[in-house]
Amino acid sequence: MEPLPTIAIDNSGGSDCPPVVFLHGFGGAAMQWRGLQTSTSFKTATLAIDLPGHGEAVDYAGAGPTGLAAKAVLATLEAHGISTAHIVGHSMGGAVASLAALMKPERFASLTLLAPGGYGTEFNHPLLMEWAGARTAEELRALLPQFFGPTYEVSEKIVAFQHHLRSRTGAVEMLTAIATGMSSDGQQGVLPVADILALPMPKTVLWGTADNVLPVLQLDQFEGHATTHLLTGVGHSPAEEATDQVKAAIFAQLAA
């Protein structure tokens, strides 16, 4: 399997701490993690990955199923010579991270999930379909606030970034195909949750109380199996809305 496009930044300074691997959510790209990757607080190497059908991997063969994406992530780590990593996944990327950890638990030192997909049947599929088909800056500007909490101000930089991603040939069509495949009779496909919760590595989950994409009640099942953080007033974008809390959760994993 071909490795995926990545953005690698090394702040390790010779540290032997396993690298941190970032997986974005649906409609995102590796570039959105750059702020966290370049944080001087990270004393480790970091690797952000474009998932199949996204970013520079818009034409990746077989893009769509999270199982294939998880295998592609594992192939990418192999190509980079990474034997062990801390993995961080947001939304769809959280589902992919969970499956990758389930497939090869020995490869992961920790699992950090930000409002992960696949942990319940309920999700806002109509919004994701509308999001997938948005092409213009005006459409994106109207939709983006629904992915954030009520007090978060969506910047024009975020609008421009998303508009740039949609400008790639076939990008909107690919997102629409992926979003269509997410639902069966309006319900989200569910991961083998019990098996994932039983994985031996430390697990941390962060979820916003104002999430309009995946209901925060899905966080409850992690109690007793992971360190959980309920983010008051935060929507479906914890890394942007609650950056300090996300960083602290990742640092705690590195320290452990």
ROVEXMAR-595626 format. One record per atom (N, C-alpha, C, O): y, z, x. Coordinates in steps of 0.1 Angstrom, whole numbers, plus 5000, padded with zeros to 4 digits. Atoms other than C-alpha are relative to their C-alpha. Last residue first. Layout:
N
YZX/...
//
This chain:
256
501449955003/509153075034/499049935008/497849975007/500249874993/512452995051/498650064998/498150125006/500150024985/512152635042/499850135007/499050135016/501350074997/511452715005/499849985015/498750015021/501049895002/514352955004/498649955003/497850025008/500049914988/516552685018/499050114999/498450145009/500750084989/515452444990/500050095013/498950095020/501450005003/516452704964/499249935010/498149975014/500649874997/519752774981/498550004997/497750065004/500149984985/520552404982/499350135003/498550145011/501150094995/519752364945/499850025015/498750035019/501349945004/521952664936/498849925005/497849985009/500249884992/524852534957/498750074996/497950115005/500550044986/524552184942/499750135008/498750135015/500249874994/524752304906/499549995014/498450045018/499349905007/526252004888/499850145006/500850225004/498650035000/525251724912/500850124994/501950154998/499550024986/521851844922/501549975001/502150015010/499849884993/521251984887/500649985014/501450065019/499750044986/521651654869/500350125008/501550145013/501250054994/520151694834/500149965015/499349895020/500750115007/522751924820/498849965008/498150035014/500350124992/524052254834/499249904992/498349954984/499050105002/525652514811/499849875008/500649785006/499250005012/523552794824/501149905000/501849885009/498650034996/521052704851/500949994988/500849894981/499350055012/517752874845/501549985003/502150085006/498649985000/515952914879/500649934987/500549814986/499250085009/512252954882/501450045000/501850165001/498749935001/510053064911/500849914991/501049794994/498950054991/506652924903/501250094999/501350174990/500650104991/503253004887/501049955010/500649885020/501249954994/504053324868/499349905009/498449945017/499949864997/506553144846/498750055005/497650034999/500049974985/506152774850/500050145003/499750185014/501450004995/505252724813/499850025015/498750055020/500849875003/508652844802/498650005006/498150105011/500049924988/510552554819/499150124998/498550185008/501150044992/509552314791/499950095013/498950085020/501249915004/511952514769/498849965008/497950045009/500149894990/514752334789/498850094997/498450175005/499649875005/514252024768/499750115010/498650125016/501249935000/514251694788/500350154996/501150215002/501150104998/517051444783/498650074999/497850024992/500150095012/519951644769/498949905001/498749824992/500750124997/519751934794/499849924987/499249974978/499450105008/522352194785/499449865002/500049765000/500149975014/520352494796/500649894991/500349894979/498849975006/519752334830/499950034985/499149974978/499850075012/516452354848/501350044993/501650164993/498649975005/515452454883/500249914988/499949794988/499550095011/511752484893/501450044996/501650164993/498749965006/510352624926/500549904989/500449784992/499450095010/506752604938/501350064994/501350184991/498949945008/505152754968/500749904992/500949794996/498749994993/501952564979/501150074991/501050074979/499849884991/498552654965/501450015006/501850125010/499950054986/498352414935/500550125009/501250205005/501049934991/497352594903/500149965015/499450025023/499649864999/500452484884/499150085009/499650185015/498850004991/499652124892/500450155002/500850195013/500450024987/496052164878/501250005010/501150055021/500749894996/497352324846/499649985015/499650085023/499249894996/499952054842/499250125006/499750185016/501049905001/497751744843/500650145005/500450185016/500849994988/500851534836/498950104998/498950184988/500049874994/502051454801/499150015012/498049955012/501349974995/503151114788/500050135008/501050165015/500150024986/506351134769/498650035004/497950124999/500349884992/506351094731/499849965015/499449855018/498849914998/508150844710/499750125008/500650205010/499649955013/504950674698/501150105001/501150204994/501050045009/503850634734/500350064986/500250194985/500249945014/506750644757/498849944993/498549824994/500049855000/507350604794/499550064987/499150174987/501349954997/506350234795/499950155000/498850215001/500950035011/509450124777/498750065002/498150114993/499749905011/511550314803/499149974988/498750064981/500449874997/509850124831/500250104989/499350184985/501550005000/510249784815/499550145003/498550184997/500450015014/513949854808/498550014998/497950074990/499849875006/514549974844/499550004985/498950104980/501049914994/512949654857/500150144993/499150204990/501350045006/515049434834/498950095004/498150134997/499949965013/518249614845/498649974992/498150054985/500049855001/517449574881/499950054986/499150144983/501249955006/516349204880/500050154998/499050214992/500750095008/519049084904/498750074995/497950115002/501150074993/520949374918/499249924990/499049964978/499650144996/524149454899/498949925007/499049805008/500350105010/522649754882/500349865003/499849764996/501550005001/522649964914/499649894989/498649824992/500550084989/526349874919/498549995000/498049885003/499750145002/527249984884/499549925011/498949815009/501050055010/525450314890/500249854997/499349784996/501350004994/527550374921/498949954991/498149864995/500150124991/530750264904/498650005007/498149895009/500150125008/530150514875/499949885009/499049795007/501350005005/529450794900/499849874991/498749814992/500950034988/532550714920/498650004995/497849914999/500150144999/534550704887/499149965012/498549855012/499050074992/533851074884/499849844999/498749804996/500750124994/531851234855/501149925008/502049875001/499250125001/533651564847/499349895008/499349905020/500050084988/531151844841/500849874997/500649804988/498849984992/532052084813/500149925013/501149925020/498750035007/529651964787/501250025008/502349965004/499549895009/526651954810/501349974995/502049885000/499349894994/525551614825/500350114990/500350084978/500949954990/523251334816/500550125007/499950165017/501149955007/525051264783/498950055010/498050125006/499849865004/528251224802/498850064994/498750194994/500249904990/526750904818/500350154996/499550245000/501349935001/526450704786/499950115010/499350215007/500349945013/530050594780/498850084999/498750194992/499049895002/530950534816/499850074987/500050194986/500449894992/527750334820/500950124998/500550234998/501249945006/528550104791/499650125007/499250225001/499649935012/532150054804/498850064993/498950174988/499449874997/530849984839/500450084987/500350204987/498550004997/528749714825/500450145004/499850245000/499650104989/524949664826/501450025005/501750015017/498550014998/523349934804/500349925012/499749935023/499450135003/519749854795/501549985002/502149875001/500650104992/518050144812/500749864998/500849795007/499649994986/520550394798/499449895009/500149835017/498650055000/519950274762/500550005015/501249915019/500050145002/516250314768/501449945000/501649835006/500450064988/516750654784/499949854998/500149775007/498950004990/518850764754/499649935013/500449865019/498950105004/516250654729/501150005010/501749895013/500350144997/513550834749/501049904996/501349805003/499050085007/515051174748/499849855003/500649805011/498950054991/512051374757/500949914992/500549864982/498750025005/509251584740/501049955011/501150015021/500050135007/505651544752/501549964995/501849854994/500049985014/505851814778/500249874993/500749774999/500549865003/505751864816/500150034985/500150154981/501549995001/505851494825/499550144997/498350164997/500650075011/509451474838/498550045000/497950085010/501050114997/510951734861/499549944987/499450014977/500250055014/514251924854/498949895001/499249774997/498749995007/514751974892/499849934987/499749804986/499950095011/511352034909/501350034993/501650144989/498849965008/510852194943/500349894990/500449774993/499650105011/507352164958/501250064992/501150174987/499449945012/506452334991/500349894990/500449774994/499849864997/504552285024/500650074988/500550194986/498749955005/503151955012/500150155003/499250234998/498950074994/500451735029/501450064997/502450025003/499949964986/497551965022/501249945007/501549985018/499349884999/498151914985/500250055014/501150125017/500249964986/497251544987/500750145002/501750145009/500950094993/496751404952/499750055014/498550045019/501349985005/498251704934/498949915007/497849965009/500549874995/501251714957/498650024994/497850085001/500350024985/501751334951/499450135005/498550135013/501350084999/501351394913/499749985015/498549995018/501149925005/504051664913/498649935002/497750005006/500249904990/506451464934/498850094997/497950125005/500750064989/506051174910/499750105011/498650095017/501450035004/506751394880/499349935012/498149965014/500849885001/509751544898/498649984996/497750045001/500449974986/510951194907/499350135001/498450155010/501250094997/510951114870/499550035014/498350035016/500450085012/513251414866/498849925002/497749985005/499249985012/514351524901/499549914989/499349794991/499950115009/511951574930/500850034987/500750144982/499149965011/512051784961/500149884991/500449774995/499750115009/509151774986/500950054989/500650154982/499549945012/508751995017/500549894991/501349814995/498650015005/506751795041/500350104989/499450134982/499749895009/503551785062/501549994996/502349975005/501249945004/501951495081/500150114989/499350144981/499749865005/505051285084/498650054994/498150004984/500749904991/504350985107/500250144995/500150235003/499049934992/506950765090/499450115008/500150195015/499350104992/504350525077/501050065009/501350015020/500950044990/502250815064/500649905010/500549915022/500149884991/505150955045/499149965012/499450005023/498850004992/505650605030/500150125010/500550105021/500050114990/502050575020/501250005008/501249975020/500949964990/502250915002/499949905012/499849935023/499349904992/505350794984/499150055011/499650075022/499150074991/503550474974/500850105008/501150085020/500750064989/500650674960/500949935010/500749945022/500549894991/503050884940/499249955012/499450005023/498949954992/504750574927/499650115009/500150125021/499750104989/501450424916/501150055009/501050045021/501249994990/500650744897/500149905011/499949945023/499749894990/504150744882/498950025010/499150065021/500849885002/503450404865/500350115011/500550075023/500149955014/506350154867/499250134999/499950244998/499249895003/506549934898/499850044985/499749964976/500649905009/503549714903/500850124996/500350224992/501150055008/504949524933/499450124992/499050224997/501349954995/508249664946/498949974990/499049994978/501050115001/511049424935/498650065004/497749985007/500050055013/513649704928/498849894997/498449884986/501450035004/512649884959/499949944987/498949954980/500550114992/516149874975/498549964997/498049865003/499350024987/517450084947/499549885007/499449775001/498749954998/514750134920/500649975013/499949955023/499250055011/511649954907/501550055001/502350024992/500350145005/509350164929/500949964988/501050044978/501250015007/511050484941/499849864995/500849784994/499850085012/513750464967/498749984994/497849924999/500950125003/512950754991/500549934988/500849994977/499850045014/515251015007/499349874998/499549785006/500450145003/513951155040/500249994985/499550054977/500150035015/515351475056/499749854998/500049775007/499950155004/514851615091/499949994985/499250074979/501250085000/515551985095/500249864998/501449824994/500450004986/518252245101/498649935001/497749995007/501450044998/519952175067/499749995015/500349915022/500849885003/523152375064/498549975003/497750065006/500349944987/525052085081/499150134998/498650185008/499549865000/524751905047/499650065014/498450065018/499049994989/524151535055/500650155001/501450175010/500650034987/520951525034/500950025012/500550065023/500949904996/522451705005/499449985014/499350075022/499349884998/525351465002/499250125004/499650205013/499349994987/523151175009/500850125002/500950185013/500349884993/520851244980/500850025012/500750125019/499449895007/522350974957/499850145007/500550235004/498749974995/521450714983/500750124993/501650184999/500049914989/517750734975/501450045004/501650165009/500350074987/518350574941/500050105011/500650215010/499349954988/518750664905/499649925012/499049815011/498750064999/517850494872/500850045012/501949995014/499950135006/515050744865/501449945001/502350004996/500450025014/515251034889/500149864995/500549775003/499050015010/515451064927/499449984986/498249964985/500450115010/512751174951/501050014989/501150114982/499350005013/513851374982/499649884992/499649774996/500150135006/511651465012/500650004986/500250094978/499849995015/512551765033/500049864995/500849785000/498950075006/511051755069/500150034985/499150064978/500350135007/508652015082/501249944993/502150014989/500149995015/510352275104/499649874994/500249774998/501350065004/509652205141/499850024985/498650014981/500849915008/513352245150/498749944996/498649824994/501249964993/514652015177/499150104993/498150144998/499649944987/518151995164/498850055008/498950145015/500949904996/516651935129/500450075013/500150195015/499149894996/519651755114/499150115006/499650235007/500649894993/517751425111/501050105005/501850085014/499049934993/518751185084/499450125007/498750205000/500449894992/516350925070/501250065008/502049985014/498849964992/517250695041/499650125008/499350235001/499649864998/514050525028/501450015006/501949925012/498849994992/512650195015/500550155000/500350224990/498850025008/509050235002/501250015009/501250075020/499149895001/505850195022/501349964993/501649844992/498850024992/503449905013/500950134999/501050194988/498850005008/500050005000/501250005009/501350075019/
//
